[in-house]
Amino acid sequence: MVLLRITWTKSQIGYRAGHREVVRSLGLRRLNQTVVHRDNPSIRGMVHKVAHLVTVEEIEEPEPAGRSKGRKRTVKNSGKEAKAKK
């Protein structure tokens, strides 16, 4: 899945209140802050509205870390269980 790395690069002073709200709703609180969102139409629409204030990069989502294909772990019985079996 594609992710969007959005960085707030230009101050919102002097722009409409709607632009300020969009920057805030993207999760950006400070200038030069970067957030990562999944690529979907609602995020794309917000980015389009404030494209003059932010920079956007498309990045690939890393593969989930799976279990290694090496040796399987074995669980040993505790001392109490071993004595109960004798």
PyMOL Python script that loads the backbone (N, CA, C, O; Angstrom):
from pymol import cmd

cmd.read_pdbstr("""\
ATOM      1  N   MET A   1       0.837  -1.172   0.000  1.00  0.00           N
ATOM      2  CA  MET A   1       0.000   0.000   0.000  1.00  0.00           C
ATOM      3  C   MET A   1       0.888   1.242   0.000  1.00  0.00           C
ATOM      4  O   MET A   1       1.971   1.252   0.585  1.00  0.00           O
ATOM      5  N   VAL A   2       0.417   2.260  -0.651  1.00  0.00           N
ATOM      6  CA  VAL A   2       1.173   3.505  -0.771  1.00  0.00           C
ATOM      7  C   VAL A   2       0.840   4.412   0.408  1.00  0.00           C
ATOM      8  O   VAL A   2      -0.313   4.528   0.821  1.00  0.00           O
ATOM      9  N   LEU A   3       1.872   5.046   0.933  1.00  0.00           N
ATOM     10  CA  LEU A   3       1.717   6.020   2.005  1.00  0.00           C
ATOM     11  C   LEU A   3       2.125   7.393   1.494  1.00  0.00           C
ATOM     12  O   LEU A   3       2.889   7.504   0.535  1.00  0.00           O
ATOM     13  N   LEU A   4       1.624   8.419   2.124  1.00  0.00           N
ATOM     14  CA  LEU A   4       1.994   9.784   1.782  1.00  0.00           C
ATOM     15  C   LEU A   4       2.744  10.392   2.958  1.00  0.00           C
ATOM     16  O   LEU A   4       2.252  10.387   4.086  1.00  0.00           O
ATOM     17  N   ARG A   5       3.931  10.914   2.693  1.00  0.00           N
ATOM     18  CA  ARG A   5       4.700  11.641   3.699  1.00  0.00           C
ATOM     19  C   ARG A   5       4.458  13.126   3.444  1.00  0.00           C
ATOM     20  O   ARG A   5       4.890  13.670   2.429  1.00  0.00           O
ATOM     21  N   ILE A   6       3.764  13.770   4.375  1.00  0.00           N
ATOM     22  CA  ILE A   6       3.349  15.164   4.203  1.00  0.00           C
ATOM     23  C   ILE A   6       4.155  16.026   5.167  1.00  0.00           C
ATOM     24  O   ILE A   6       4.169  15.771   6.371  1.00  0.00           O
ATOM     25  N   THR A   7       4.826  17.048   4.636  1.00  0.00           N
ATOM     26  CA  THR A   7       5.628  17.957   5.444  1.00  0.00           C
ATOM     27  C   THR A   7       5.091  19.366   5.290  1.00  0.00           C
ATOM     28  O   THR A   7       4.887  19.845   4.175  1.00  0.00           O
ATOM     29  N   TRP A   8       4.863  20.028   6.415  1.00  0.00           N
ATOM     30  CA  TRP A   8       4.384  21.402   6.415  1.00  0.00           C
ATOM     31  C   TRP A   8       5.576  22.308   6.200  1.00  0.00           C
ATOM     32  O   TRP A   8       6.463  22.366   7.051  1.00  0.00           O
ATOM     33  N   THR A   9       5.621  23.030   5.064  1.00  0.00           N
ATOM     34  CA  THR A   9       6.808  23.784   4.689  1.00  0.00           C
ATOM     35  C   THR A   9       6.626  25.299   4.676  1.00  0.00           C
ATOM     36  O   THR A   9       7.614  26.032   4.710  1.00  0.00           O
ATOM     37  N   LYS A  10       5.386  25.786   4.627  1.00  0.00           N
ATOM     38  CA  LYS A  10       5.169  27.229   4.529  1.00  0.00           C
ATOM     39  C   LYS A  10       4.138  27.655   5.559  1.00  0.00           C
ATOM     40  O   LYS A  10       3.162  26.943   5.798  1.00  0.00           O
ATOM     41  N   SER A  11       4.350  28.810   6.169  1.00  0.00           N
ATOM     42  CA  SER A  11       3.449  29.317   7.204  1.00  0.00           C
ATOM     43  C   SER A  11       2.062  29.566   6.641  1.00  0.00           C
ATOM     44  O   SER A  11       1.903  29.906   5.469  1.00  0.00           O
ATOM     45  N   GLN A  12       1.062  29.392   7.493  1.00  0.00           N
ATOM     46  CA  GLN A  12      -0.321  29.613   7.072  1.00  0.00           C
ATOM     47  C   GLN A  12      -0.832  31.010   7.418  1.00  0.00           C
ATOM     48  O   GLN A  12      -2.016  31.298   7.247  1.00  0.00           O
ATOM     49  N   ILE A  13       0.051  31.868   7.901  1.00  0.00           N
ATOM     50  CA  ILE A  13      -0.338  33.235   8.226  1.00  0.00           C
ATOM     51  C   ILE A  13      -0.746  33.949   6.936  1.00  0.00           C
ATOM     52  O   ILE A  13      -0.031  33.908   5.935  1.00  0.00           O
ATOM     53  N   GLY A  14      -1.889  34.594   6.980  1.00  0.00           N
ATOM     54  CA  GLY A  14      -2.373  35.326   5.822  1.00  0.00           C
ATOM     55  C   GLY A  14      -3.253  34.511   4.903  1.00  0.00           C
ATOM     56  O   GLY A  14      -3.755  35.042   3.911  1.00  0.00           O
ATOM     57  N   TYR A  15      -3.460  33.230   5.200  1.00  0.00           N
ATOM     58  CA  TYR A  15      -4.334  32.386   4.385  1.00  0.00           C
ATOM     59  C   TYR A  15      -5.678  32.208   5.082  1.00  0.00           C
ATOM     60  O   TYR A  15      -5.835  32.587   6.243  1.00  0.00           O
ATOM     61  N   ARG A  16      -6.618  31.647   4.392  1.00  0.00           N
ATOM     62  CA  ARG A  16      -7.968  31.482   4.907  1.00  0.00           C
ATOM     63  C   ARG A  16      -7.998  30.524   6.105  1.00  0.00           C
ATOM     64  O   ARG A  16      -7.120  29.680   6.281  1.00  0.00           O
ATOM     65  N   ALA A  17      -9.039  30.691   6.913  1.00  0.00           N
ATOM     66  CA  ALA A  17      -9.207  29.844   8.097  1.00  0.00           C
ATOM     67  C   ALA A  17      -9.399  28.374   7.699  1.00  0.00           C
ATOM     68  O   ALA A  17      -8.982  27.468   8.421  1.00  0.00           O
ATOM     69  N   GLY A  18     -10.026  28.154   6.559  1.00  0.00           N
ATOM     70  CA  GLY A  18     -10.228  26.783   6.088  1.00  0.00           C
ATOM     71  C   GLY A  18      -8.913  26.076   5.825  1.00  0.00           C
ATOM     72  O   GLY A  18      -8.795  24.873   6.060  1.00  0.00           O
ATOM     73  N   HIS A  19      -7.928  26.808   5.342  1.00  0.00           N
ATOM     74  CA  HIS A  19      -6.615  26.218   5.092  1.00  0.00           C
ATOM     75  C   HIS A  19      -5.946  25.848   6.411  1.00  0.00           C
ATOM     76  O   HIS A  19      -5.296  24.808   6.518  1.00  0.00           O
ATOM     77  N   ARG A  20      -6.113  26.712   7.417  1.00  0.00           N
ATOM     78  CA  ARG A  20      -5.549  26.419   8.738  1.00  0.00           C
ATOM     79  C   ARG A  20      -6.174  25.157   9.325  1.00  0.00           C
ATOM     80  O   ARG A  20      -5.486  24.336   9.931  1.00  0.00           O
ATOM     81  N   GLU A  21      -7.482  25.013   9.141  1.00  0.00           N
ATOM     82  CA  GLU A  21      -8.185  23.841   9.658  1.00  0.00           C
ATOM     83  C   GLU A  21      -7.720  22.563   8.964  1.00  0.00           C
ATOM     84  O   GLU A  21      -7.586  21.520   9.604  1.00  0.00           O
ATOM     85  N   VAL A  22      -7.479  22.643   7.676  1.00  0.00           N
ATOM     86  CA  VAL A  22      -7.029  21.466   6.934  1.00  0.00           C
ATOM     87  C   VAL A  22      -5.627  21.050   7.381  1.00  0.00           C
ATOM     88  O   VAL A  22      -5.357  19.864   7.570  1.00  0.00           O
ATOM     89  N   VAL A  23      -4.743  22.025   7.549  1.00  0.00           N
ATOM     90  CA  VAL A  23      -3.388  21.708   8.015  1.00  0.00           C
ATOM     91  C   VAL A  23      -3.459  21.046   9.380  1.00  0.00           C
ATOM     92  O   VAL A  23      -2.745  20.076   9.637  1.00  0.00           O
ATOM     93  N   ARG A  24      -4.309  21.555  10.253  1.00  0.00           N
ATOM     94  CA  ARG A  24      -4.465  20.992  11.594  1.00  0.00           C
ATOM     95  C   ARG A  24      -5.051  19.580  11.531  1.00  0.00           C
ATOM     96  O   ARG A  24      -4.615  18.695  12.267  1.00  0.00           O
ATOM     97  N   SER A  25      -6.033  19.368  10.657  1.00  0.00           N
ATOM     98  CA  SER A  25      -6.671  18.058  10.560  1.00  0.00           C
ATOM     99  C   SER A  25      -5.751  17.007   9.940  1.00  0.00           C
ATOM    100  O   SER A  25      -5.963  15.809  10.125  1.00  0.00           O
ATOM    101  N   LEU A  26      -4.743  17.449   9.213  1.00  0.00           N
ATOM    102  CA  LEU A  26      -3.740  16.506   8.703  1.00  0.00           C
ATOM    103  C   LEU A  26      -2.796  16.039   9.809  1.00  0.00           C
ATOM    104  O   LEU A  26      -2.003  15.119   9.606  1.00  0.00           O
ATOM    105  N   GLY A  27      -2.883  16.670  10.973  1.00  0.00           N
ATOM    106  CA  GLY A  27      -2.032  16.287  12.089  1.00  0.00           C
ATOM    107  C   GLY A  27      -0.772  17.117  12.194  1.00  0.00           C
ATOM    108  O   GLY A  27       0.138  16.774  12.948  1.00  0.00           O
ATOM    109  N   LEU A  28      -0.709  18.192  11.456  1.00  0.00           N
ATOM    110  CA  LEU A  28       0.477  19.051  11.472  1.00  0.00           C
ATOM    111  C   LEU A  28       0.290  20.155  12.497  1.00  0.00           C
ATOM    112  O   LEU A  28      -0.700  20.884  12.457  1.00  0.00           O
ATOM    113  N   ARG A  29       1.237  20.279  13.412  1.00  0.00           N
ATOM    114  CA  ARG A  29       1.142  21.263  14.482  1.00  0.00           C
ATOM    115  C   ARG A  29       2.224  22.330  14.387  1.00  0.00           C
ATOM    116  O   ARG A  29       1.997  23.470  14.791  1.00  0.00           O
ATOM    117  N   ARG A  30       3.392  21.984  13.861  1.00  0.00           N
ATOM    118  CA  ARG A  30       4.510  22.924  13.782  1.00  0.00           C
ATOM    119  C   ARG A  30       5.064  22.945  12.364  1.00  0.00           C
ATOM    120  O   ARG A  30       4.940  21.970  11.623  1.00  0.00           O
ATOM    121  N   LEU A  31       5.661  24.043  12.004  1.00  0.00           N
ATOM    122  CA  LEU A  31       6.314  24.176  10.716  1.00  0.00           C
ATOM    123  C   LEU A  31       7.443  23.160  10.606  1.00  0.00           C
ATOM    124  O   LEU A  31       8.130  22.897  11.593  1.00  0.00           O
ATOM    125  N   ASN A  32       7.643  22.597   9.450  1.00  0.00           N
ATOM    126  CA  ASN A  32       8.643  21.565   9.149  1.00  0.00           C
ATOM    127  C   ASN A  32       8.361  20.231   9.823  1.00  0.00           C
ATOM    128  O   ASN A  32       9.247  19.378   9.884  1.00  0.00           O
ATOM    129  N   GLN A  33       7.158  20.031  10.324  1.00  0.00           N
ATOM    130  CA  GLN A  33       6.774  18.746  10.890  1.00  0.00           C
ATOM    131  C   GLN A  33       6.323  17.825   9.763  1.00  0.00           C
ATOM    132  O   GLN A  33       5.752  18.278   8.770  1.00  0.00           O
ATOM    133  N   THR A  34       6.583  16.530   9.923  1.00  0.00           N
ATOM    134  CA  THR A  34       6.211  15.542   8.912  1.00  0.00           C
ATOM    135  C   THR A  34       5.280  14.510   9.524  1.00  0.00           C
ATOM    136  O   THR A  34       5.500  14.047  10.644  1.00  0.00           O
ATOM    137  N   VAL A  35       4.233  14.150   8.779  1.00  0.00           N
ATOM    138  CA  VAL A  35       3.319  13.090   9.178  1.00  0.00           C
ATOM    139  C   VAL A  35       3.186  12.112   8.016  1.00  0.00           C
ATOM    140  O   VAL A  35       3.465  12.454   6.866  1.00  0.00           O
ATOM    141  N   VAL A  36       2.758  10.896   8.329  1.00  0.00           N
ATOM    142  CA  VAL A  36       2.563   9.880   7.302  1.00  0.00           C
ATOM    143  C   VAL A  36       1.109   9.423   7.366  1.00  0.00           C
ATOM    144  O   VAL A  36       0.606   9.066   8.432  1.00  0.00           O
ATOM    145  N   HIS A  37       0.439   9.438   6.211  1.00  0.00           N
ATOM    146  CA  HIS A  37      -0.951   8.999   6.103  1.00  0.00           C
ATOM    147  C   HIS A  37      -1.058   7.981   4.976  1.00  0.00           C
ATOM    148  O   HIS A  37      -0.269   7.996   4.031  1.00  0.00           O
ATOM    149  N   ARG A  38      -2.045   7.100   5.090  1.00  0.00           N
ATOM    150  CA  ARG A  38      -2.330   6.190   3.984  1.00  0.00           C
ATOM    151  C   ARG A  38      -2.940   6.987   2.842  1.00  0.00           C
ATOM    152  O   ARG A  38      -3.657   7.964   3.058  1.00  0.00           O
ATOM    153  N   ASP A  39      -2.648   6.559   1.641  1.00  0.00           N
ATOM    154  CA  ASP A  39      -3.143   7.255   0.454  1.00  0.00           C
ATOM    155  C   ASP A  39      -4.604   6.893   0.228  1.00  0.00           C
ATOM    156  O   ASP A  39      -4.919   5.746  -0.086  1.00  0.00           O
ATOM    157  N   ASN A  40      -5.499   7.867   0.387  1.00  0.00           N
ATOM    158  CA  ASN A  40      -6.910   7.676   0.087  1.00  0.00           C
ATOM    159  C   ASN A  40      -7.480   8.995  -0.417  1.00  0.00           C
ATOM    160  O   ASN A  40      -6.837  10.036  -0.274  1.00  0.00           O
ATOM    161  N   PRO A  41      -8.664   8.973  -0.999  1.00  0.00           N
ATOM    162  CA  PRO A  41      -9.208  10.185  -1.608  1.00  0.00           C
ATOM    163  C   PRO A  41      -9.396  11.355  -0.639  1.00  0.00           C
ATOM    164  O   PRO A  41      -9.215  12.506  -1.034  1.00  0.00           O
ATOM    165  N   SER A  42      -9.751  11.088   0.607  1.00  0.00           N
ATOM    166  CA  SER A  42      -9.967  12.199   1.539  1.00  0.00           C
ATOM    167  C   SER A  42      -8.659  12.902   1.879  1.00  0.00           C
ATOM    168  O   SER A  42      -8.626  14.130   1.962  1.00  0.00           O
ATOM    169  N   ILE A  43      -7.584  12.149   2.077  1.00  0.00           N
ATOM    170  CA  ILE A  43      -6.282  12.753   2.356  1.00  0.00           C
ATOM    171  C   ILE A  43      -5.787  13.491   1.117  1.00  0.00           C
ATOM    172  O   ILE A  43      -5.238  14.587   1.226  1.00  0.00           O
ATOM    173  N   ARG A  44      -5.979  12.896  -0.064  1.00  0.00           N
ATOM    174  CA  ARG A  44      -5.568  13.565  -1.298  1.00  0.00           C
ATOM    175  C   ARG A  44      -6.303  14.895  -1.482  1.00  0.00           C
ATOM    176  O   ARG A  44      -5.709  15.872  -1.938  1.00  0.00           O
ATOM    177  N   GLY A  45      -7.586  14.937  -1.130  1.00  0.00           N
ATOM    178  CA  GLY A  45      -8.349  16.176  -1.248  1.00  0.00           C
ATOM    179  C   GLY A  45      -7.839  17.255  -0.310  1.00  0.00           C
ATOM    180  O   GLY A  45      -7.751  18.424  -0.686  1.00  0.00           O
ATOM    181  N   MET A  46      -7.500  16.857   0.924  1.00  0.00           N
ATOM    182  CA  MET A  46      -6.963  17.829   1.868  1.00  0.00           C
ATOM    183  C   MET A  46      -5.614  18.357   1.396  1.00  0.00           C
ATOM    184  O   MET A  46      -5.342  19.555   1.484  1.00  0.00           O
ATOM    185  N   VAL A  47      -4.773  17.457   0.897  1.00  0.00           N
ATOM    186  CA  VAL A  47      -3.460  17.869   0.403  1.00  0.00           C
ATOM    187  C   VAL A  47      -3.618  18.804  -0.795  1.00  0.00           C
ATOM    188  O   VAL A  47      -2.874  19.776  -0.925  1.00  0.00           O
ATOM    189  N   HIS A  48      -4.573  18.520  -1.661  1.00  0.00           N
ATOM    190  CA  HIS A  48      -4.801  19.375  -2.827  1.00  0.00           C
ATOM    191  C   HIS A  48      -5.203  20.792  -2.398  1.00  0.00           C
ATOM    192  O   HIS A  48      -4.801  21.773  -3.024  1.00  0.00           O
ATOM    193  N   LYS A  49      -5.990  20.889  -1.335  1.00  0.00           N
ATOM    194  CA  LYS A  49      -6.454  22.201  -0.873  1.00  0.00           C
ATOM    195  C   LYS A  49      -5.319  23.055  -0.324  1.00  0.00           C
ATOM    196  O   LYS A  49      -5.337  24.277  -0.476  1.00  0.00           O
ATOM    197  N   VAL A  50      -4.328  22.427   0.314  1.00  0.00           N
ATOM    198  CA  VAL A  50      -3.222  23.188   0.922  1.00  0.00           C
ATOM    199  C   VAL A  50      -1.890  22.847   0.259  1.00  0.00           C
ATOM    200  O   VAL A  50      -0.848  22.863   0.913  1.00  0.00           O
ATOM    201  N   ALA A  51      -1.921  22.541  -1.025  1.00  0.00           N
ATOM    202  CA  ALA A  51      -0.704  22.139  -1.745  1.00  0.00           C
ATOM    203  C   ALA A  51       0.361  23.231  -1.724  1.00  0.00           C
ATOM    204  O   ALA A  51       1.550  22.933  -1.833  1.00  0.00           O
ATOM    205  N   HIS A  52      -0.045  24.477  -1.586  1.00  0.00           N
ATOM    206  CA  HIS A  52       0.906  25.589  -1.548  1.00  0.00           C
ATOM    207  C   HIS A  52       1.602  25.707  -0.192  1.00  0.00           C
ATOM    208  O   HIS A  52       2.565  26.462  -0.058  1.00  0.00           O
ATOM    209  N   LEU A  53       1.126  24.968   0.815  1.00  0.00           N
ATOM    210  CA  LEU A  53       1.709  25.033   2.156  1.00  0.00           C
ATOM    211  C   LEU A  53       2.504  23.782   2.538  1.00  0.00           C
ATOM    212  O   LEU A  53       3.277  23.812   3.496  1.00  0.00           O
ATOM    213  N   VAL A  54       2.322  22.699   1.807  1.00  0.00           N
ATOM    214  CA  VAL A  54       2.939  21.419   2.185  1.00  0.00           C
ATOM    215  C   VAL A  54       3.685  20.814   1.000  1.00  0.00           C
ATOM    216  O   VAL A  54       3.448  21.174  -0.153  1.00  0.00           O
ATOM    217  N   THR A  55       4.593  19.884   1.309  1.00  0.00           N
ATOM    218  CA  THR A  55       5.215  19.054   0.282  1.00  0.00           C
ATOM    219  C   THR A  55       4.809  17.611   0.558  1.00  0.00           C
ATOM    220  O   THR A  55       4.657  17.207   1.711  1.00  0.00           O
ATOM    221  N   VAL A  56       4.637  16.846  -0.508  1.00  0.00           N
ATOM    222  CA  VAL A  56       4.131  15.480  -0.390  1.00  0.00           C
ATOM    223  C   VAL A  56       5.056  14.537  -1.126  1.00  0.00           C
ATOM    224  O   VAL A  56       5.497  14.823  -2.239  1.00  0.00           O
ATOM    225  N   GLU A  57       5.349  13.396  -0.490  1.00  0.00           N
ATOM    226  CA  GLU A  57       6.128  12.329  -1.123  1.00  0.00           C
ATOM    227  C   GLU A  57       5.344  11.034  -0.995  1.00  0.00           C
ATOM    228  O   GLU A  57       4.738  10.769   0.044  1.00  0.00           O
ATOM    229  N   GLU A  58       5.355  10.233  -2.044  1.00  0.00           N
ATOM    230  CA  GLU A  58       4.754   8.906  -1.970  1.00  0.00           C
ATOM    231  C   GLU A  58       5.827   7.920  -1.546  1.00  0.00           C
ATOM    232  O   GLU A  58       6.921   7.902  -2.110  1.00  0.00           O
ATOM    233  N   ILE A  59       5.515   7.106  -0.560  1.00  0.00           N
ATOM    234  CA  ILE A  59       6.451   6.081  -0.102  1.00  0.00           C
ATOM    235  C   ILE A  59       5.723   4.752  -0.033  1.00  0.00           C
ATOM    236  O   ILE A  59       4.498   4.719   0.089  1.00  0.00           O
ATOM    237  N   GLU A  60       6.458   3.669  -0.108  1.00  0.00           N
ATOM    238  CA  GLU A  60       5.883   2.343  -0.013  1.00  0.00           C
ATOM    239  C   GLU A  60       5.827   1.910   1.439  1.00  0.00           C
ATOM    240  O   GLU A  60       6.757   2.164   2.205  1.00  0.00           O
ATOM    241  N   GLU A  61       4.740   1.255   1.818  1.00  0.00           N
ATOM    242  CA  GLU A  61       4.603   0.754   3.179  1.00  0.00           C
ATOM    243  C   GLU A  61       5.520  -0.453   3.338  1.00  0.00           C
ATOM    244  O   GLU A  61       5.513  -1.341   2.486  1.00  0.00           O
ATOM    245  N   PRO A  62       6.311  -0.507   4.409  1.00  0.00           N
ATOM    246  CA  PRO A  62       7.208  -1.652   4.599  1.00  0.00           C
ATOM    247  C   PRO A  62       6.414  -2.929   4.848  1.00  0.00           C
ATOM    248  O   PRO A  62       5.313  -2.895   5.396  1.00  0.00           O
ATOM    249  N   GLU A  63       6.987  -4.046   4.440  1.00  0.00           N
ATOM    250  CA  GLU A  63       6.350  -5.338   4.659  1.00  0.00           C
ATOM    251  C   GLU A  63       6.310  -5.628   6.153  1.00  0.00           C
ATOM    252  O   GLU A  63       7.253  -5.289   6.868  1.00  0.00           O
ATOM    253  N   PRO A  64       5.228  -6.254   6.642  1.00  0.00           N
ATOM    254  CA  PRO A  64       5.174  -6.577   8.069  1.00  0.00           C
ATOM    255  C   PRO A  64       6.244  -7.603   8.428  1.00  0.00           C
ATOM    256  O   PRO A  64       6.523  -8.533   7.672  1.00  0.00           O
ATOM    257  N   ALA A  65       6.823  -7.409   9.585  1.00  0.00           N
ATOM    258  CA  ALA A  65       7.872  -8.327  10.037  1.00  0.00           C
ATOM    259  C   ALA A  65       7.226  -9.641  10.430  1.00  0.00           C
ATOM    260  O   ALA A  65       6.430  -9.692  11.368  1.00  0.00           O
ATOM    261  N   GLY A  66       7.562 -10.689   9.726  1.00  0.00           N
ATOM    262  CA  GLY A  66       7.011 -11.996  10.017  1.00  0.00           C
ATOM    263  C   GLY A  66       7.955 -12.809  10.879  1.00  0.00           C
ATOM    264  O   GLY A  66       9.058 -12.368  11.202  1.00  0.00           O
ATOM    265  N   ARG A  67       7.521 -13.973  11.240  1.00  0.00           N
ATOM    266  CA  ARG A  67       8.342 -14.858  12.047  1.00  0.00           C
ATOM    267  C   ARG A  67       9.438 -15.437  11.179  1.00  0.00           C
ATOM    268  O   ARG A  67       9.213 -15.740  10.007  1.00  0.00           O
ATOM    269  N   SER A  68      10.613 -15.592  11.742  1.00  0.00           N
ATOM    270  CA  SER A  68      11.723 -16.141  10.972  1.00  0.00           C
ATOM    271  C   SER A  68      11.437 -17.595  10.607  1.00  0.00           C
ATOM    272  O   SER A  68      10.695 -18.283  11.310  1.00  0.00           O
ATOM    273  N   LYS A  69      12.019 -18.055   9.519  1.00  0.00           N
ATOM    274  CA  LYS A  69      11.765 -19.403   9.041  1.00  0.00           C
ATOM    275  C   LYS A  69      12.792 -20.385   9.596  1.00  0.00           C
ATOM    276  O   LYS A  69      12.959 -21.487   9.073  1.00  0.00           O
ATOM    277  N   GLY A  70      13.456 -19.985  10.632  1.00  0.00           N
ATOM    278  CA  GLY A  70      14.474 -20.839  11.235  1.00  0.00           C
ATOM    279  C   GLY A  70      13.862 -21.906  12.128  1.00  0.00           C
ATOM    280  O   GLY A  70      12.748 -22.373  11.891  1.00  0.00           O
ATOM    281  N   ARG A  71      14.606 -22.280  13.156  1.00  0.00           N
ATOM    282  CA  ARG A  71      14.182 -23.317  14.085  1.00  0.00           C
ATOM    283  C   ARG A  71      12.933 -22.911  14.844  1.00  0.00           C
ATOM    284  O   ARG A  71      12.753 -21.743  15.191  1.00  0.00           O
ATOM    285  N   LYS A  72      12.068 -23.894  15.098  1.00  0.00           N
ATOM    286  CA  LYS A  72      10.895 -23.614  15.912  1.00  0.00           C
ATOM    287  C   LYS A  72      11.285 -23.713  17.381  1.00  0.00           C
ATOM    288  O   LYS A  72      12.154 -24.501  17.753  1.00  0.00           O
ATOM    289  N   ARG A  73      10.646 -22.922  18.191  1.00  0.00           N
ATOM    290  CA  ARG A  73      10.926 -22.949  19.613  1.00  0.00           C
ATOM    291  C   ARG A  73      10.170 -24.092  20.264  1.00  0.00           C
ATOM    292  O   ARG A  73       9.039 -24.395  19.882  1.00  0.00           O
ATOM    293  N   THR A  74      10.784 -24.714  21.229  1.00  0.00           N
ATOM    294  CA  THR A  74      10.114 -25.760  21.994  1.00  0.00           C
ATOM    295  C   THR A  74       9.962 -25.282  23.427  1.00  0.00           C
ATOM    296  O   THR A  74      10.847 -24.624  23.974  1.00  0.00           O
ATOM    297  N   VAL A  75       8.847 -25.617  24.017  1.00  0.00           N
ATOM    298  CA  VAL A  75       8.578 -25.211  25.389  1.00  0.00           C
ATOM    299  C   VAL A  75       8.833 -26.397  26.284  1.00  0.00           C
ATOM    300  O   VAL A  75       8.249 -27.463  26.091  1.00  0.00           O
ATOM    301  N   LYS A  76       9.704 -26.223  27.266  1.00  0.00           N
ATOM    302  CA  LYS A  76      10.008 -27.296  28.207  1.00  0.00           C
ATOM    303  C   LYS A  76       9.013 -27.271  29.345  1.00  0.00           C
ATOM    304  O   LYS A  76       8.494 -26.217  29.711  1.00  0.00           O
ATOM    305  N   ASN A  77       8.752 -28.441  29.902  1.00  0.00           N
ATOM    306  CA  ASN A  77       7.869 -28.541  31.049  1.00  0.00           C
ATOM    307  C   ASN A  77       8.557 -27.963  32.268  1.00  0.00           C
ATOM    308  O   ASN A  77       9.772 -28.069  32.429  1.00  0.00           O
ATOM    309  N   SER A  78       7.751 -27.346  33.127  1.00  0.00           N
ATOM    310  CA  SER A  78       8.334 -26.836  34.369  1.00  0.00           C
ATOM    311  C   SER A  78       8.592 -27.996  35.307  1.00  0.00           C
ATOM    312  O   SER A  78       8.134 -29.107  35.041  1.00  0.00           O
ATOM    313  N   GLY A  79       9.299 -27.778  36.377  1.00  0.00           N
ATOM    314  CA  GLY A  79       9.652 -28.828  37.327  1.00  0.00           C
ATOM    315  C   GLY A  79       8.436 -29.497  37.934  1.00  0.00           C
ATOM    316  O   GLY A  79       8.454 -30.714  38.122  1.00  0.00           O
ATOM    317  N   LYS A  80       7.389 -28.769  38.247  1.00  0.00           N
ATOM    318  CA  LYS A  80       6.197 -29.334  38.870  1.00  0.00           C
ATOM    319  C   LYS A  80       5.490 -30.301  37.929  1.00  0.00           C
ATOM    320  O   LYS A  80       5.039 -31.361  38.360  1.00  0.00           O
ATOM    321  N   GLU A  81       5.390 -29.952  36.662  1.00  0.00           N
ATOM    322  CA  GLU A  81       4.732 -30.808  35.696  1.00  0.00           C
ATOM    323  C   GLU A  81       5.528 -32.083  35.468  1.00  0.00           C
ATOM    324  O   GLU A  81       4.948 -33.156  35.303  1.00  0.00           O
ATOM    325  N   ALA A  82       6.848 -31.973  35.457  1.00  0.00           N
ATOM    326  CA  ALA A  82       7.696 -33.149  35.243  1.00  0.00           C
ATOM    327  C   ALA A  82       7.564 -34.117  36.407  1.00  0.00           C
ATOM    328  O   ALA A  82       7.538 -35.328  36.191  1.00  0.00           O
ATOM    329  N   LYS A  83       7.481 -33.616  37.640  1.00  0.00           N
ATOM    330  CA  LYS A  83       7.333 -34.486  38.811  1.00  0.00           C
ATOM    331  C   LYS A  83       5.963 -35.146  38.810  1.00  0.00           C
ATOM    332  O   LYS A  83       5.844 -36.301  39.218  1.00  0.00           O
ATOM    333  N   ALA A  84       4.930 -34.447  38.364  1.00  0.00           N
ATOM    334  CA  ALA A  84       3.589 -34.993  38.353  1.00  0.00           C
ATOM    335  C   ALA A  84       3.464 -36.136  37.350  1.00  0.00           C
ATOM    336  O   ALA A  84       2.647 -37.033  37.556  1.00  0.00           O
ATOM    337  N   LYS A  85       4.236 -36.132  36.286  1.00  0.00           N
ATOM    338  CA  LYS A  85       4.184 -37.179  35.285  1.00  0.00           C
ATOM    339  C   LYS A  85       4.849 -38.444  35.758  1.00  0.00           C
ATOM    340  O   LYS A  85       4.520 -39.518  35.254  1.00  0.00           O
ATOM    341  N   LYS A  86       5.783 -38.377  36.713  1.00  0.00           N
ATOM    342  CA  LYS A  86       6.515 -39.572  37.189  1.00  0.00           C
ATOM    343  C   LYS A  86       5.701 -40.408  38.045  1.00  0.00           C
ATOM    344  O   LYS A  86       6.168 -41.442  38.523  1.00  0.00           O
TER     345      LYS A  86
END
""", "prot")
cmd.dss("prot")
cmd.show_as("cartoon", "prot")
cmd.util.cbc("prot")
cmd.orient("prot")
